[in-house]
Amino acid sequence: MNEAGSAPTDGALLQVDGIAVVSFAAAASRLAAEFPGVATARIEALLVREWDAFCAGRPLVIPTAVEDGAREMLGDVPA
């Protein structure tokens, strides 16, 4: 798995657990350039819909802030 410190900042593909991934912003930008007649909001909505269809189960990746939030909530759980 790629480490966050070595992740490319240019929107290049990464491998996470053997699956090719790319940032949402990079994908939206590339699609907007490829389909200039389509509104950015429509492209983003399509990406979200496709993501929902593809990833209906457990998330492949999560923002580190999600882990931090879970850690805070777990710290509030009585032992």
N, CA, C and O atoms as a Tinker XYZ file with bonds, in Angstrom:
   316  protein
     1  N      0.841000   -1.179000    0.000000    73     2
     2  CA     0.000000    0.000000    0.000000    64     1     3
     3  C      0.882000    1.235000    0.000000    63     2     4     5
     4  O      1.926000    1.252000    0.652000    81     3
     5  N      0.475000    2.266000   -0.721000    73     3     6
     6  CA     1.209000    3.519000   -0.721000    64     5     7
     7  C      1.065000    4.195000    0.627000    63     6     8     9
     8  O     -0.005000    4.167000    1.234000    81     7
     9  N      2.143000    4.801000    1.094000    73     7    10
    10  CA     2.092000    5.588000    2.313000    64     9    11
    11  C      1.658000    7.000000    1.959000    63    10    12    13
    12  O      1.952000    7.479000    0.864000    81    11
    13  N      0.967000    7.670000    2.865000    73    11    14
    14  CA     0.455000    9.013000    2.589000    64    13    15
    15  C      1.581000    9.969000    2.205000    63    14    16    17
    16  O      1.395000   10.827000    1.342000    81    15
    17  N      2.731000    9.833000    2.829000    73    15    18
    18  CA     3.843000   10.722000    2.538000    64    17    19
    19  C      4.412000   10.546000    1.143000    63    18    20    21
    20  O      5.034000   11.465000    0.610000    81    19
    21  N      4.209000    9.369000    0.536000    73    19    22
    22  CA     4.749000    9.120000   -0.794000    64    21    23
    23  C      3.677000    9.208000   -1.882000    63    22    24    25
    24  O      3.957000    8.957000   -3.054000    81    23
    25  N      2.458000    9.562000   -1.497000    73    23    26
    26  CA     1.369000    9.634000   -2.468000    64    25    27
    27  C      1.593000   10.803000   -3.426000    63    26    28    29
    28  O      1.972000   11.891000   -2.994000    81    27
    29  N      1.363000   10.592000   -4.713000    73    27    30
    30  CA     1.534000   11.681000   -5.667000    64    29    31
    31  C      0.482000   12.755000   -5.450000    63    30    32    33
    32  O     -0.647000   12.455000   -5.059000    81    31
    33  N      0.846000   13.995000   -5.700000    73    31    34
    34  CA    -0.088000   15.109000   -5.516000    64    33    35
    35  C     -0.718000   15.530000   -6.830000    63    34    36    37
    36  O     -1.510000   16.473000   -6.854000    81    35
    37  N     -0.387000   14.857000   -7.923000    73    35    38
    38  CA    -0.862000   15.277000   -9.238000    64    37    39
    39  C     -2.096000   14.515000   -9.704000    63    38    40    41
    40  O     -2.477000   14.624000  -10.869000    81    39
    41  N     -2.732000   13.743000   -8.820000    73    39    42
    42  CA    -3.922000   13.004000   -9.198000    64    41    43
    43  C     -3.638000   11.668000   -9.842000    63    42    44    45
    44  O     -4.545000   11.030000  -10.378000    81    43
    45  N     -2.383000   11.234000   -9.798000    73    43    46
    46  CA    -2.025000    9.951000  -10.399000    64    45    47
    47  C     -2.675000    8.807000   -9.636000    63    46    48    49
    48  O     -3.059000    8.945000   -8.475000    81    47
    49  N     -2.787000    7.687000  -10.313000    73    47    50
    50  CA    -3.355000    6.500000   -9.686000    64    49    51
    51  C     -2.460000    5.992000   -8.568000    63    50    52    53
    52  O     -1.234000    6.079000   -8.642000    81    51
    53  N     -3.089000    5.467000   -7.544000    73    51    54
    54  CA    -2.407000    4.820000   -6.437000    64    53    55
    55  C     -2.922000    3.395000   -6.346000    63    54    56    57
    56  O     -3.959000    3.070000   -6.924000    81    55
    57  N     -2.221000    2.561000   -5.638000    73    55    58
    58  CA    -2.689000    1.212000   -5.339000    64    57    59
    59  C     -2.982000    1.153000   -3.848000    63    58    60    61
    60  O     -2.122000    1.485000   -3.032000    81    59
    61  N     -4.184000    0.737000   -3.488000    73    59    62
    62  CA    -4.563000    0.532000   -2.098000    64    61    63
    63  C     -5.106000   -0.881000   -2.005000    63    62    64    65
    64  O     -6.114000   -1.214000   -2.627000    81    63
    65  N     -4.432000   -1.703000   -1.225000    73    63    66
    66  CA    -4.829000   -3.107000   -1.103000    64    65    67
    67  C     -5.019000   -3.767000   -2.463000    63    66    68    69
    68  O     -5.934000   -4.568000   -2.652000    81    67
    69  N     -4.141000   -3.423000   -3.416000    73    67    70
    70  CA    -4.165000   -4.027000   -4.737000    64    69    71
    71  C     -5.205000   -3.454000   -5.687000    63    70    72    73
    72  O     -5.368000   -3.963000   -6.796000    81    71
    73  N     -5.906000   -2.416000   -5.279000    73    71    74
    74  CA    -6.949000   -1.794000   -6.109000    64    73    75
    75  C     -6.460000   -0.416000   -6.544000    63    74    76    77
    76  O     -5.977000    0.370000   -5.728000    81    75
    77  N     -6.592000   -0.133000   -7.838000    73    75    78
    78  CA    -6.205000    1.192000   -8.348000    64    77    79
    79  C     -7.224000    2.222000   -7.878000    63    78    80    81
    80  O     -8.428000    2.030000   -8.049000    81    79
    81  N     -6.747000    3.309000   -7.289000    73    79    82
    82  CA    -7.615000    4.392000   -6.826000    64    81    83
    83  C     -7.035000    5.723000   -7.287000    63    82    84    85
    84  O     -5.852000    5.825000   -7.614000    81    83
    85  N     -7.886000    6.732000   -7.305000    73    83    86
    86  CA    -7.490000    8.075000   -7.698000    64    85    87
    87  C     -8.339000    9.038000   -6.887000    63    86    88    89
    88  O     -9.433000    8.680000   -6.452000    81    87
    89  N     -7.857000   10.238000   -6.680000    73    87    90
    90  CA    -8.656000   11.193000   -5.919000    64    89    91
    91  C     -9.909000   11.580000   -6.693000    63    90    92    93
    92  O     -9.919000   11.601000   -7.923000    81    91
    93  N    -10.953000   11.882000   -5.951000    73    91    94
    94  CA   -12.222000   12.303000   -6.550000    64    93    95
    95  C    -11.996000   13.553000   -7.402000    63    94    96    97
    96  O    -12.487000   13.642000   -8.527000    81    95
    97  N    -11.252000   14.511000   -6.860000    73    95    98
    98  CA   -11.005000   15.770000   -7.576000    64    97    99
    99  C    -10.260000   15.535000   -8.884000    63    98   100   101
   100  O    -10.573000   16.159000   -9.898000    81    99
   101  N     -9.272000   14.633000   -8.868000    73    99   102
   102  CA    -8.508000   14.353000  -10.082000    64   101   103
   103  C     -9.389000   13.694000  -11.137000    63   102   104   105
   104  O     -9.322000   14.046000  -12.315000    81   103
   105  N    -10.214000   12.741000  -10.717000    73   103   106
   106  CA   -11.108000   12.074000  -11.662000    64   105   107
   107  C    -12.098000   13.079000  -12.250000    63   106   108   109
   108  O    -12.325000   13.088000  -13.460000    81   107
   109  N    -12.685000   13.922000  -11.407000    73   107   110
   110  CA   -13.645000   14.920000  -11.874000    64   109   111
   111  C    -12.985000   15.887000  -12.847000    63   110   112   113
   112  O    -13.583000   16.258000  -13.857000    81   111
   113  N    -11.771000   16.291000  -12.553000    73   111   114
   114  CA   -11.044000   17.221000  -13.420000    64   113   115
   115  C    -10.757000   16.599000  -14.785000    63   114   116   117
   116  O    -10.951000   17.242000  -15.817000    81   115
   117  N    -10.295000   15.349000  -14.787000    73   115   118
   118  CA   -10.013000   14.678000  -16.054000    64   117   119
   119  C    -11.283000   14.500000  -16.883000    63   118   120   121
   120  O    -11.268000   14.714000  -18.095000    81   119
   121  N    -12.381000   14.108000  -16.235000    73   119   122
   122  CA   -13.633000   13.922000  -16.956000    64   121   123
   123  C    -14.167000   15.253000  -17.485000    63   122   124   125
   124  O    -14.719000   15.301000  -18.584000    81   123
   125  N    -14.012000   16.327000  -16.721000    73   123   126
   126  CA   -14.455000   17.647000  -17.175000    64   125   127
   127  C    -13.672000   18.083000  -18.409000    63   126   128   129
   128  O    -14.231000   18.695000  -19.319000    81   127
   129  N    -12.381000   17.768000  -18.440000    73   127   130
   130  CA   -11.563000   18.099000  -19.608000    64   129   131
   131  C    -11.952000   17.247000  -20.810000    63   130   132   133
   132  O    -11.945000   17.724000  -21.944000    81   131
   133  N    -12.285000   16.000000  -20.562000    73   131   134
   134  CA   -12.655000   15.082000  -21.637000    64   133   135
   135  C    -14.062000   15.355000  -22.176000    63   134   136   137
   136  O    -14.336000   15.130000  -23.355000    81   135
   137  N    -14.952000   15.843000  -21.301000    73   135   138
   138  CA   -16.338000   16.122000  -21.675000    64   137   139
   139  C    -16.679000   17.573000  -21.321000    63   138   140   141
   140  O    -17.450000   17.819000  -20.393000    81   139
   141  N    -16.105000   18.537000  -22.059000    73   139   142
   142  CA   -16.282000   19.954000  -21.700000    64   141   143
   143  C    -17.724000   20.442000  -21.773000    63   142   144   145
   144  O    -18.048000   21.465000  -21.171000    81   143
   145  N    -18.583000   19.755000  -22.479000    73   143   146
   146  CA   -19.975000   20.182000  -22.588000    64   145   147
   147  C    -20.850000   19.742000  -21.422000    63   146   148   149
   148  O    -22.034000   20.076000  -21.374000    81   147
   149  N    -20.278000   18.995000  -20.484000    73   147   150
   150  CA   -21.043000   18.484000  -19.350000    64   149   151
   151  C    -20.694000   19.307000  -18.109000    63   150   152   153
   152  O    -19.521000   19.540000  -17.819000    81   151
   153  N    -21.719000   19.742000  -17.386000    73   151   154
   154  CA   -21.500000   20.543000  -16.180000    64   153   155
   155  C    -20.712000   19.746000  -15.136000    63   154   156   157
   156  O    -20.896000   18.539000  -14.980000    81   155
   157  N    -19.840000   20.447000  -14.438000    73   155   158
   158  CA   -19.027000   19.812000  -13.398000    64   157   159
   159  C    -19.907000   19.148000  -12.344000    63   158   160   161
   160  O    -19.588000   18.059000  -11.867000    81   159
   161  N    -21.008000   19.793000  -11.980000    73   159   162
   162  CA   -21.906000   19.212000  -10.973000    64   161   163
   163  C    -22.466000   17.869000  -11.449000    63   162   164   165
   164  O    -22.623000   16.948000  -10.647000    81   163
   165  N    -22.764000   17.751000  -12.727000    73   163   166
   166  CA   -23.276000   16.473000  -13.260000    64   165   167
   167  C    -22.184000   15.415000  -13.221000    63   166   168   169
   168  O    -22.442000   14.270000  -12.850000    81   167
   169  N    -20.972000   15.786000  -13.598000    73   167   170
   170  CA   -19.857000   14.840000  -13.563000    64   169   171
   171  C    -19.645000   14.351000  -12.132000    63   170   172   173
   172  O    -19.487000   13.151000  -11.908000    81   171
   173  N    -19.641000   15.262000  -11.169000    73   171   174
   174  CA   -19.446000   14.873000   -9.773000    64   173   175
   175  C    -20.581000   13.985000   -9.288000    63   174   176   177
   176  O    -20.339000   13.021000   -8.561000    81   175
   177  N    -21.812000   14.290000   -9.675000    73   175   178
   178  CA   -22.956000   13.453000   -9.279000    64   177   179
   179  C    -22.828000   12.042000   -9.871000    63   178   180   181
   180  O    -23.137000   11.050000   -9.211000    81   179
   181  N    -22.367000   11.973000  -11.122000    73   179   182
   182  CA   -22.168000   10.665000  -11.744000    64   181   183
   183  C    -21.072000    9.874000  -11.044000    63   182   184   185
   184  O    -21.200000    8.665000  -10.850000    81   183
   185  N    -20.002000   10.552000  -10.666000    73   183   186
   186  CA   -18.927000    9.868000   -9.937000    64   185   187
   187  C    -19.432000    9.322000   -8.608000    63   186   188   189
   188  O    -19.103000    8.196000   -8.233000    81   187
   189  N    -20.224000   10.109000   -7.898000    73   187   190
   190  CA   -20.768000    9.650000   -6.618000    64   189   191
   191  C    -21.692000    8.454000   -6.839000    63   190   192   193
   192  O    -21.638000    7.481000   -6.086000    81   191
   193  N    -22.532000    8.521000   -7.861000    73   191   194
   194  CA   -23.446000    7.413000   -8.155000    64   193   195
   195  C    -22.669000    6.145000   -8.505000    63   194   196   197
   196  O    -23.008000    5.060000   -8.034000    81   195
   197  N    -21.633000    6.278000   -9.328000    73   195   198
   198  CA   -20.817000    5.118000   -9.689000    64   197   199
   199  C    -20.071000    4.574000   -8.477000    63   198   200   201
   200  O    -19.940000    3.361000   -8.316000    81   199
   201  N    -19.584000    5.469000   -7.628000    73   199   202
   202  CA   -18.894000    5.039000   -6.406000    64   201   203
   203  C    -19.854000    4.257000   -5.520000    63   202   204   205
   204  O    -19.497000    3.206000   -4.988000    81   203
   205  N    -21.071000    4.767000   -5.363000    73   203   206
   206  CA   -22.074000    4.057000   -4.563000    64   205   207
   207  C    -22.343000    2.658000   -5.121000    63   206   208   209
   208  O    -22.443000    1.691000   -4.366000    81   207
   209  N    -22.457000    2.561000   -6.435000    73   207   210
   210  CA   -22.731000    1.269000   -7.069000    64   209   211
   211  C    -21.545000    0.315000   -6.913000    63   210   212   213
   212  O    -21.733000   -0.881000   -6.691000    81   211
   213  N    -20.337000    0.840000   -7.028000    73   211   214
   214  CA   -19.137000    0.011000   -6.982000    64   213   215
   215  C    -18.771000   -0.378000   -5.554000    63   214   216   217
   216  O    -18.299000   -1.489000   -5.312000    81   215
   217  N    -18.985000    0.518000   -4.626000    73   215   218
   218  CA   -18.504000    0.338000   -3.253000    64   217   219
   219  C    -19.644000    0.181000   -2.265000    63   218   220   221
   220  O    -19.603000    0.766000   -1.182000    81   219
   221  N    -20.641000   -0.580000   -2.607000    73   219   222
   222  CA   -21.811000   -0.710000   -1.740000    64   221   223
   223  C    -21.467000   -1.325000   -0.386000    63   222   224   225
   224  O    -22.245000   -1.209000    0.561000    81   223
   225  N    -20.341000   -1.959000   -0.288000    73   223   226
   226  CA   -19.950000   -2.596000    0.968000    64   225   227
   227  C    -19.027000   -1.716000    1.786000    63   226   228   229
   228  O    -19.184000   -0.496000    1.836000    81   227
   229  N    -18.073000   -2.350000    2.417000    73   227   230
   230  CA   -17.112000   -1.665000    3.269000    64   229   231
   231  C    -16.237000   -0.727000    2.453000    63   230   232   233
   232  O    -15.807000   -1.101000    1.362000    81   231
   233  N    -15.954000    0.489000    2.944000    73   231   234
   234  CA   -15.121000    1.422000    2.185000    64   233   235
   235  C    -13.703000    0.894000    2.011000    63   234   236   237
   236  O    -13.146000    0.256000    2.905000    81   235
   237  N    -13.135000    1.171000    0.850000    73   235   238
   238  CA   -11.761000    0.787000    0.578000    64   237   239
   239  C    -10.790000    1.716000    1.308000    63   238   240   241
   240  O     -9.781000    1.269000    1.853000    81   239
   241  N    -11.100000    2.989000    1.313000    73   239   242
   242  CA   -10.283000    3.987000    2.005000    64   241   243
   243  C    -11.204000    4.931000    2.760000    63   242   244   245
   244  O    -12.372000    5.088000    2.406000    81   243
   245  N    -10.675000    5.557000    3.796000    73   243   246
   246  CA   -11.409000    6.568000    4.552000    64   245   247
   247  C    -10.455000    7.710000    4.870000    63   246   248   249
   248  O     -9.246000    7.499000    4.970000    81   247
   249  N    -10.984000    8.913000    5.028000    73   247   250
   250  CA   -10.123000   10.006000    5.473000    64   249   251
   251  C     -9.598000    9.710000    6.878000    63   250   252   253
   252  O    -10.295000    9.101000    7.690000    81   251
   253  N     -8.396000   10.133000    7.157000    73   251   254
   254  CA    -7.839000    9.901000    8.489000    64   253   255
   255  C     -8.673000   10.592000    9.558000    63   254   256   257
   256  O     -8.674000   10.164000   10.712000    81   255
   257  N     -9.386000   11.659000    9.189000    73   255   258
   258  CA   -10.257000   12.342000   10.145000    64   257   259
   259  C    -11.391000   11.423000   10.615000    63   258   260   261
   260  O    -11.869000   11.564000   11.741000    81   259
   261  N    -11.823000   10.491000    9.770000    73   259   262
   262  CA   -12.856000    9.528000   10.169000    64   261   263
   263  C    -12.299000    8.623000   11.260000    63   262   264   265
   264  O    -12.973000    8.352000   12.254000    81   263
   265  N    -11.084000    8.161000   11.075000    73   263   266
   266  CA   -10.445000    7.339000   12.109000    64   265   267
   267  C    -10.291000    8.133000   13.402000    63   266   268   269
   268  O    -10.532000    7.607000   14.489000    81   267
   269  N     -9.892000    9.390000   13.288000    73   267   270
   270  CA    -9.738000   10.242000   14.471000    64   269   271
   271  C    -11.069000   10.410000   15.202000    63   270   272   273
   272  O    -11.119000   10.367000   16.431000    81   271
   273  N    -12.156000   10.604000   14.431000    73   271   274
   274  CA   -13.475000   10.748000   15.036000    64   273   275
   275  C    -13.905000    9.480000   15.748000    63   274   276   277
   276  O    -14.469000    9.536000   16.841000    81   275
   277  N    -13.641000    8.338000   15.130000    73   275   278
   278  CA   -13.971000    7.059000   15.772000    64   277   279
   279  C    -13.162000    6.893000   17.054000    63   278   280   281
   280  O    -13.678000    6.401000   18.058000    81   279
   281  N    -11.908000    7.299000   17.019000    73   279   282
   282  CA   -11.045000    7.202000   18.201000    64   281   283
   283  C    -11.630000    8.048000   19.340000    63   282   284   285
   284  O    -11.665000    7.606000   20.489000    81   283
   285  N    -12.085000    9.256000   19.020000    73   283   286
   286  CA   -12.695000   10.125000   20.036000    64   285   287
   287  C    -13.932000    9.473000   20.634000    63   286   288   289
   288  O    -14.115000    9.467000   21.851000    81   287
   289  N    -14.790000    8.917000   19.758000    73   287   290
   290  CA   -16.015000    8.279000   20.250000    64   289   291
   291  C    -15.693000    7.048000   21.086000    63   290   292   293
   292  O    -16.348000    6.803000   22.098000    81   291
   293  N    -14.699000    6.275000   20.682000    73   291   294
   294  CA   -14.315000    5.098000   21.454000    64   293   295
   295  C    -13.745000    5.495000   22.811000    63   294   296   297
   296  O    -13.895000    4.765000   23.790000    81   295
   297  N    -13.091000    6.652000   22.867000    73   295   298
   298  CA   -12.564000    7.137000   24.127000    64   297   299
   299  C    -13.674000    7.534000   25.102000    63   298   300   301
   300  O    -13.458000    7.579000   26.313000    81   299
   301  N    -14.876000    7.823000   24.562000    73   299   302
   302  CA   -16.011000    8.205000   25.400000    64   301   303
   303  C    -16.829000    6.998000   25.862000    63   302   304   305
   304  O    -17.755000    7.137000   26.660000    81   303
   305  N    -16.477000    5.806000   25.350000    73   303   306
   306  CA   -17.212000    4.600000   25.701000    64   305   307
   307  C    -16.749000    4.128000   27.080000    63   306   308   309
   308  O    -15.551000    3.954000   27.302000    81   307
   309  N    -17.695000    3.917000   28.012000    73   307   310
   310  CA   -17.276000    3.422000   29.340000    64   309   311
   311  C    -16.652000    2.038000   29.234000    63   310   312   313
   312  O    -17.104000    1.199000   28.454000    81   311
   313  N    -15.622000    1.810000   30.017000    73   311   314
   314  CA   -14.923000    0.521000   29.992000    64   313   315
   315  C    -15.713000   -0.561000   30.643000    63   314   316
   316  O    -15.261000   -1.705000   30.703000    81   315
